[in-house]
């Protein structure tokens, strides 16, 4: 799972050929640390089908503002350059899987 910022966002997420899961987080965020291993496991499960990236909102505030990230963690799934789903707060793996599966269908 790669960490991206700034100009890489458009190339890695908006122009991606496959659905992309974006984990908006910050190092100081407790719930972000709770959800991180869940997202990491999903990235292995969906390897080759879905791209997973992390965006540190402290390092890339312009991306966070563009997508109205008000609370973290926020997990967004992008498909064909558009937001397919948005989840605010930590949740179970099954919830993220359901949203990823919708983007894959």
Chimera marker file (.cmm) of the C-alpha trace (Angstrom):
<marker_set name="trace">
<marker id="1" x="0.000" y="0.000" z="0.000" r="1" g="1" b="0" radius="0.5"/>
<marker id="2" x="1.574" y="3.253" z="-1.076" r="1" g="1" b="0" radius="0.5"/>
<marker id="3" x="1.485" y="6.661" z="0.563" r="1" g="1" b="0" radius="0.5"/>
<marker id="4" x="0.704" y="9.437" z="-1.902" r="1" g="1" b="0" radius="0.5"/>
<marker id="5" x="0.430" y="13.190" z="-1.788" r="1" g="1" b="0" radius="0.5"/>
<marker id="6" x="-0.066" y="16.212" z="-3.999" r="1" g="1" b="0" radius="0.5"/>
<marker id="7" x="0.215" y="15.657" z="-7.745" r="1" g="1" b="0" radius="0.5"/>
<marker id="8" x="0.381" y="11.857" z="-7.372" r="1" g="1" b="0" radius="0.5"/>
<marker id="9" x="-3.290" y="11.763" z="-6.348" r="1" g="1" b="0" radius="0.5"/>
<marker id="10" x="-4.610" y="12.459" z="-9.828" r="1" g="1" b="0" radius="0.5"/>
<marker id="11" x="-2.340" y="9.877" z="-11.463" r="1" g="1" b="0" radius="0.5"/>
<marker id="12" x="-2.691" y="7.155" z="-8.813" r="1" g="1" b="0" radius="0.5"/>
<marker id="13" x="-6.374" y="7.574" z="-7.953" r="1" g="1" b="0" radius="0.5"/>
<marker id="14" x="-8.367" y="9.638" z="-10.429" r="1" g="1" b="0" radius="0.5"/>
<marker id="15" x="-6.746" y="8.101" z="-13.521" r="1" g="1" b="0" radius="0.5"/>
<marker id="16" x="-6.475" y="4.582" z="-12.124" r="1" g="1" b="0" radius="0.5"/>
<marker id="17" x="-7.611" y="1.738" z="-14.383" r="1" g="1" b="0" radius="0.5"/>
<marker id="18" x="-8.897" y="-0.190" z="-11.353" r="1" g="1" b="0" radius="0.5"/>
<marker id="19" x="-11.009" y="0.845" z="-8.350" r="1" g="1" b="0" radius="0.5"/>
<marker id="20" x="-8.884" y="2.577" z="-5.724" r="1" g="1" b="0" radius="0.5"/>
<marker id="21" x="-9.369" y="2.614" z="-1.959" r="1" g="1" b="0" radius="0.5"/>
<marker id="22" x="-8.013" y="5.768" z="-0.327" r="1" g="1" b="0" radius="0.5"/>
<marker id="23" x="-7.358" y="5.775" z="3.416" r="1" g="1" b="0" radius="0.5"/>
<marker id="24" x="-7.304" y="9.401" z="4.645" r="1" g="1" b="0" radius="0.5"/>
<marker id="25" x="-5.501" y="9.375" z="7.998" r="1" g="1" b="0" radius="0.5"/>
<marker id="26" x="-3.066" y="11.165" z="10.330" r="1" g="1" b="0" radius="0.5"/>
<marker id="27" x="-0.307" y="9.678" z="12.477" r="1" g="1" b="0" radius="0.5"/>
<marker id="28" x="-1.812" y="11.067" z="15.704" r="1" g="1" b="0" radius="0.5"/>
<marker id="29" x="-5.298" y="9.596" z="15.045" r="1" g="1" b="0" radius="0.5"/>
<marker id="30" x="-6.173" y="6.612" z="17.286" r="1" g="1" b="0" radius="0.5"/>
<marker id="31" x="-9.089" y="5.304" z="15.180" r="1" g="1" b="0" radius="0.5"/>
<marker id="32" x="-6.843" y="5.586" z="12.096" r="1" g="1" b="0" radius="0.5"/>
<marker id="33" x="-4.350" y="3.237" z="13.740" r="1" g="1" b="0" radius="0.5"/>
<marker id="34" x="-7.213" y="0.834" z="14.509" r="1" g="1" b="0" radius="0.5"/>
<marker id="35" x="-8.437" y="0.721" z="10.899" r="1" g="1" b="0" radius="0.5"/>
<marker id="36" x="-4.989" y="0.590" z="9.294" r="1" g="1" b="0" radius="0.5"/>
<marker id="37" x="-4.427" y="-3.194" z="9.745" r="1" g="1" b="0" radius="0.5"/>
<marker id="38" x="-7.952" y="-3.881" z="8.429" r="1" g="1" b="0" radius="0.5"/>
<marker id="39" x="-7.220" y="-1.900" z="5.255" r="1" g="1" b="0" radius="0.5"/>
<marker id="40" x="-3.784" y="-3.525" z="4.982" r="1" g="1" b="0" radius="0.5"/>
<marker id="41" x="-5.359" y="-7.006" z="5.082" r="1" g="1" b="0" radius="0.5"/>
<marker id="42" x="-7.939" y="-6.014" z="2.474" r="1" g="1" b="0" radius="0.5"/>
<marker id="43" x="-5.137" y="-4.740" z="0.218" r="1" g="1" b="0" radius="0.5"/>
<marker id="44" x="-3.660" y="-8.254" z="0.270" r="1" g="1" b="0" radius="0.5"/>
<marker id="45" x="-7.035" y="-9.900" z="-0.287" r="1" g="1" b="0" radius="0.5"/>
<marker id="46" x="-7.840" y="-7.692" z="-3.297" r="1" g="1" b="0" radius="0.5"/>
<marker id="47" x="-4.280" y="-7.590" z="-4.708" r="1" g="1" b="0" radius="0.5"/>
<marker id="48" x="-4.328" y="-7.225" z="-8.485" r="1" g="1" b="0" radius="0.5"/>
<marker id="49" x="-7.986" y="-6.147" z="-8.560" r="1" g="1" b="0" radius="0.5"/>
<marker id="50" x="-8.061" y="-2.993" z="-6.432" r="1" g="1" b="0" radius="0.5"/>
<marker id="51" x="-5.403" y="-0.377" z="-5.683" r="1" g="1" b="0" radius="0.5"/>
<marker id="52" x="-4.968" y="0.806" z="-2.077" r="1" g="1" b="0" radius="0.5"/>
<marker id="53" x="-3.315" y="4.106" z="-1.128" r="1" g="1" b="0" radius="0.5"/>
<marker id="54" x="-2.955" y="6.193" z="2.017" r="1" g="1" b="0" radius="0.5"/>
<marker id="55" x="-3.138" y="9.992" z="2.215" r="1" g="1" b="0" radius="0.5"/>
<marker id="56" x="-1.842" y="11.729" z="5.341" r="1" g="1" b="0" radius="0.5"/>
<marker id="57" x="-4.190" y="14.692" z="5.801" r="1" g="1" b="0" radius="0.5"/>
<marker id="58" x="-1.540" y="16.637" z="7.723" r="1" g="1" b="0" radius="0.5"/>
<marker id="59" x="0.914" y="16.326" z="4.811" r="1" g="1" b="0" radius="0.5"/>
<marker id="60" x="-1.669" y="16.814" z="2.036" r="1" g="1" b="0" radius="0.5"/>
<marker id="61" x="-4.300" y="19.243" z="3.345" r="1" g="1" b="0" radius="0.5"/>
<marker id="62" x="-5.163" y="20.341" z="-0.212" r="1" g="1" b="0" radius="0.5"/>
<marker id="63" x="-6.366" y="16.829" z="-1.104" r="1" g="1" b="0" radius="0.5"/>
<marker id="64" x="-8.322" y="16.579" z="2.156" r="1" g="1" b="0" radius="0.5"/>
<marker id="65" x="-10.005" y="19.924" z="1.429" r="1" g="1" b="0" radius="0.5"/>
<marker id="66" x="-10.822" y="18.963" z="-2.165" r="1" g="1" b="0" radius="0.5"/>
<marker id="67" x="-12.726" y="15.895" z="-0.962" r="1" g="1" b="0" radius="0.5"/>
<marker id="68" x="-14.286" y="17.559" z="2.123" r="1" g="1" b="0" radius="0.5"/>
<marker id="69" x="-12.487" y="15.344" z="4.626" r="1" g="1" b="0" radius="0.5"/>
<marker id="70" x="-13.755" y="16.664" z="7.971" r="1" g="1" b="0" radius="0.5"/>
<marker id="71" x="-13.053" y="13.618" z="10.152" r="1" g="1" b="0" radius="0.5"/>
<marker id="72" x="-10.511" y="10.834" z="9.973" r="1" g="1" b="0" radius="0.5"/>
<marker id="73" x="-10.241" y="8.070" z="9.245" r="1" g="1" b="0" radius="0.5"/>
<marker id="74" x="-12.214" y="8.516" z="6.055" r="1" g="1" b="0" radius="0.5"/>
<marker id="75" x="-12.063" y="5.619" z="3.623" r="1" g="1" b="0" radius="0.5"/>
<marker id="76" x="-13.120" y="6.443" z="0.076" r="1" g="1" b="0" radius="0.5"/>
<marker id="77" x="-13.469" y="4.096" z="-2.875" r="1" g="1" b="0" radius="0.5"/>
<marker id="78" x="-12.918" y="5.650" z="-6.304" r="1" g="1" b="0" radius="0.5"/>
<marker id="79" x="-14.019" y="4.074" z="-9.575" r="1" g="1" b="0" radius="0.5"/>
<marker id="80" x="-13.335" y="5.659" z="-12.971" r="1" g="1" b="0" radius="0.5"/>
<marker id="81" x="-12.131" y="8.833" z="-11.239" r="1" g="1" b="0" radius="0.5"/>
<marker id="82" x="-15.370" y="9.262" z="-9.282" r="1" g="1" b="0" radius="0.5"/>
<marker id="83" x="-16.203" y="8.647" z="-5.624" r="1" g="1" b="0" radius="0.5"/>
<marker id="84" x="-18.002" y="5.307" z="-5.393" r="1" g="1" b="0" radius="0.5"/>
<marker id="85" x="-18.326" y="5.281" z="-1.595" r="1" g="1" b="0" radius="0.5"/>
<marker id="86" x="-17.229" y="7.176" z="1.499" r="1" g="1" b="0" radius="0.5"/>
<marker id="87" x="-16.973" y="5.838" z="5.045" r="1" g="1" b="0" radius="0.5"/>
<marker id="88" x="-16.152" y="8.094" z="7.984" r="1" g="1" b="0" radius="0.5"/>
<marker id="89" x="-14.776" y="6.469" z="11.114" r="1" g="1" b="0" radius="0.5"/>
<marker id="90" x="-13.440" y="3.001" z="11.796" r="1" g="1" b="0" radius="0.5"/>
<marker id="91" x="-15.563" y="0.057" z="10.754" r="1" g="1" b="0" radius="0.5"/>
<marker id="92" x="-15.382" y="-3.712" z="10.364" r="1" g="1" b="0" radius="0.5"/>
<marker id="93" x="-13.691" y="-5.355" z="7.379" r="1" g="1" b="0" radius="0.5"/>
<marker id="94" x="-17.036" y="-6.669" z="6.079" r="1" g="1" b="0" radius="0.5"/>
<marker id="95" x="-18.329" y="-3.114" z="5.655" r="1" g="1" b="0" radius="0.5"/>
<marker id="96" x="-15.305" y="-2.076" z="3.568" r="1" g="1" b="0" radius="0.5"/>
<marker id="97" x="-15.471" y="-5.321" z="1.558" r="1" g="1" b="0" radius="0.5"/>
<marker id="98" x="-19.088" y="-4.654" z="0.633" r="1" g="1" b="0" radius="0.5"/>
<marker id="99" x="-18.191" y="-1.176" z="-0.684" r="1" g="1" b="0" radius="0.5"/>
<marker id="100" x="-15.179" y="-2.522" z="-2.593" r="1" g="1" b="0" radius="0.5"/>
<marker id="101" x="-17.283" y="-5.302" z="-4.122" r="1" g="1" b="0" radius="0.5"/>
<marker id="102" x="-19.819" y="-2.730" z="-5.342" r="1" g="1" b="0" radius="0.5"/>
<marker id="103" x="-17.018" y="-0.805" z="-7.056" r="1" g="1" b="0" radius="0.5"/>
<marker id="104" x="-15.790" y="-4.032" z="-8.680" r="1" g="1" b="0" radius="0.5"/>
<marker id="105" x="-19.224" y="-4.925" z="-10.064" r="1" g="1" b="0" radius="0.5"/>
<link id1="1" id2="2" r="1" g="1" b="0" radius="0.2"/>
<link id1="2" id2="3" r="1" g="1" b="0" radius="0.2"/>
<link id1="3" id2="4" r="1" g="1" b="0" radius="0.2"/>
<link id1="4" id2="5" r="1" g="1" b="0" radius="0.2"/>
<link id1="5" id2="6" r="1" g="1" b="0" radius="0.2"/>
<link id1="6" id2="7" r="1" g="1" b="0" radius="0.2"/>
<link id1="7" id2="8" r="1" g="1" b="0" radius="0.2"/>
<link id1="8" id2="9" r="1" g="1" b="0" radius="0.2"/>
<link id1="9" id2="10" r="1" g="1" b="0" radius="0.2"/>
<link id1="10" id2="11" r="1" g="1" b="0" radius="0.2"/>
<link id1="11" id2="12" r="1" g="1" b="0" radius="0.2"/>
<link id1="12" id2="13" r="1" g="1" b="0" radius="0.2"/>
<link id1="13" id2="14" r="1" g="1" b="0" radius="0.2"/>
<link id1="14" id2="15" r="1" g="1" b="0" radius="0.2"/>
<link id1="15" id2="16" r="1" g="1" b="0" radius="0.2"/>
<link id1="16" id2="17" r="1" g="1" b="0" radius="0.2"/>
<link id1="17" id2="18" r="1" g="1" b="0" radius="0.2"/>
<link id1="18" id2="19" r="1" g="1" b="0" radius="0.2"/>
<link id1="19" id2="20" r="1" g="1" b="0" radius="0.2"/>
<link id1="20" id2="21" r="1" g="1" b="0" radius="0.2"/>
<link id1="21" id2="22" r="1" g="1" b="0" radius="0.2"/>
<link id1="22" id2="23" r="1" g="1" b="0" radius="0.2"/>
<link id1="23" id2="24" r="1" g="1" b="0" radius="0.2"/>
<link id1="24" id2="25" r="1" g="1" b="0" radius="0.2"/>
<link id1="25" id2="26" r="1" g="1" b="0" radius="0.2"/>
<link id1="26" id2="27" r="1" g="1" b="0" radius="0.2"/>
<link id1="27" id2="28" r="1" g="1" b="0" radius="0.2"/>
<link id1="28" id2="29" r="1" g="1" b="0" radius="0.2"/>
<link id1="29" id2="30" r="1" g="1" b="0" radius="0.2"/>
<link id1="30" id2="31" r="1" g="1" b="0" radius="0.2"/>
<link id1="31" id2="32" r="1" g="1" b="0" radius="0.2"/>
<link id1="32" id2="33" r="1" g="1" b="0" radius="0.2"/>
<link id1="33" id2="34" r="1" g="1" b="0" radius="0.2"/>
<link id1="34" id2="35" r="1" g="1" b="0" radius="0.2"/>
<link id1="35" id2="36" r="1" g="1" b="0" radius="0.2"/>
<link id1="36" id2="37" r="1" g="1" b="0" radius="0.2"/>
<link id1="37" id2="38" r="1" g="1" b="0" radius="0.2"/>
<link id1="38" id2="39" r="1" g="1" b="0" radius="0.2"/>
<link id1="39" id2="40" r="1" g="1" b="0" radius="0.2"/>
<link id1="40" id2="41" r="1" g="1" b="0" radius="0.2"/>
<link id1="41" id2="42" r="1" g="1" b="0" radius="0.2"/>
<link id1="42" id2="43" r="1" g="1" b="0" radius="0.2"/>
<link id1="43" id2="44" r="1" g="1" b="0" radius="0.2"/>
<link id1="44" id2="45" r="1" g="1" b="0" radius="0.2"/>
<link id1="45" id2="46" r="1" g="1" b="0" radius="0.2"/>
<link id1="46" id2="47" r="1" g="1" b="0" radius="0.2"/>
<link id1="47" id2="48" r="1" g="1" b="0" radius="0.2"/>
<link id1="48" id2="49" r="1" g="1" b="0" radius="0.2"/>
<link id1="49" id2="50" r="1" g="1" b="0" radius="0.2"/>
<link id1="50" id2="51" r="1" g="1" b="0" radius="0.2"/>
<link id1="51" id2="52" r="1" g="1" b="0" radius="0.2"/>
<link id1="52" id2="53" r="1" g="1" b="0" radius="0.2"/>
<link id1="53" id2="54" r="1" g="1" b="0" radius="0.2"/>
<link id1="54" id2="55" r="1" g="1" b="0" radius="0.2"/>
<link id1="55" id2="56" r="1" g="1" b="0" radius="0.2"/>
<link id1="56" id2="57" r="1" g="1" b="0" radius="0.2"/>
<link id1="57" id2="58" r="1" g="1" b="0" radius="0.2"/>
<link id1="58" id2="59" r="1" g="1" b="0" radius="0.2"/>
<link id1="59" id2="60" r="1" g="1" b="0" radius="0.2"/>
<link id1="60" id2="61" r="1" g="1" b="0" radius="0.2"/>
<link id1="61" id2="62" r="1" g="1" b="0" radius="0.2"/>
<link id1="62" id2="63" r="1" g="1" b="0" radius="0.2"/>
<link id1="63" id2="64" r="1" g="1" b="0" radius="0.2"/>
<link id1="64" id2="65" r="1" g="1" b="0" radius="0.2"/>
<link id1="65" id2="66" r="1" g="1" b="0" radius="0.2"/>
<link id1="66" id2="67" r="1" g="1" b="0" radius="0.2"/>
<link id1="67" id2="68" r="1" g="1" b="0" radius="0.2"/>
<link id1="68" id2="69" r="1" g="1" b="0" radius="0.2"/>
<link id1="69" id2="70" r="1" g="1" b="0" radius="0.2"/>
<link id1="70" id2="71" r="1" g="1" b="0" radius="0.2"/>
<link id1="71" id2="72" r="1" g="1" b="0" radius="0.2"/>
<link id1="72" id2="73" r="1" g="1" b="0" radius="0.2"/>
<link id1="73" id2="74" r="1" g="1" b="0" radius="0.2"/>
<link id1="74" id2="75" r="1" g="1" b="0" radius="0.2"/>
<link id1="75" id2="76" r="1" g="1" b="0" radius="0.2"/>
<link id1="76" id2="77" r="1" g="1" b="0" radius="0.2"/>
<link id1="77" id2="78" r="1" g="1" b="0" radius="0.2"/>
<link id1="78" id2="79" r="1" g="1" b="0" radius="0.2"/>
<link id1="79" id2="80" r="1" g="1" b="0" radius="0.2"/>
<link id1="80" id2="81" r="1" g="1" b="0" radius="0.2"/>
<link id1="81" id2="82" r="1" g="1" b="0" radius="0.2"/>
<link id1="82" id2="83" r="1" g="1" b="0" radius="0.2"/>
<link id1="83" id2="84" r="1" g="1" b="0" radius="0.2"/>
<link id1="84" id2="85" r="1" g="1" b="0" radius="0.2"/>
<link id1="85" id2="86" r="1" g="1" b="0" radius="0.2"/>
<link id1="86" id2="87" r="1" g="1" b="0" radius="0.2"/>
<link id1="87" id2="88" r="1" g="1" b="0" radius="0.2"/>
<link id1="88" id2="89" r="1" g="1" b="0" radius="0.2"/>
<link id1="89" id2="90" r="1" g="1" b="0" radius="0.2"/>
<link id1="90" id2="91" r="1" g="1" b="0" radius="0.2"/>
<link id1="91" id2="92" r="1" g="1" b="0" radius="0.2"/>
<link id1="92" id2="93" r="1" g="1" b="0" radius="0.2"/>
<link id1="93" id2="94" r="1" g="1" b="0" radius="0.2"/>
<link id1="94" id2="95" r="1" g="1" b="0" radius="0.2"/>
<link id1="95" id2="96" r="1" g="1" b="0" radius="0.2"/>
<link id1="96" id2="97" r="1" g="1" b="0" radius="0.2"/>
<link id1="97" id2="98" r="1" g="1" b="0" radius="0.2"/>
<link id1="98" id2="99" r="1" g="1" b="0" radius="0.2"/>
<link id1="99" id2="100" r="1" g="1" b="0" radius="0.2"/>
<link id1="100" id2="101" r="1" g="1" b="0" radius="0.2"/>
<link id1="101" id2="102" r="1" g="1" b="0" radius="0.2"/>
<link id1="102" id2="103" r="1" g="1" b="0" radius="0.2"/>
<link id1="103" id2="104" r="1" g="1" b="0" radius="0.2"/>
<link id1="104" id2="105" r="1" g="1" b="0" radius="0.2"/>
</marker_set>
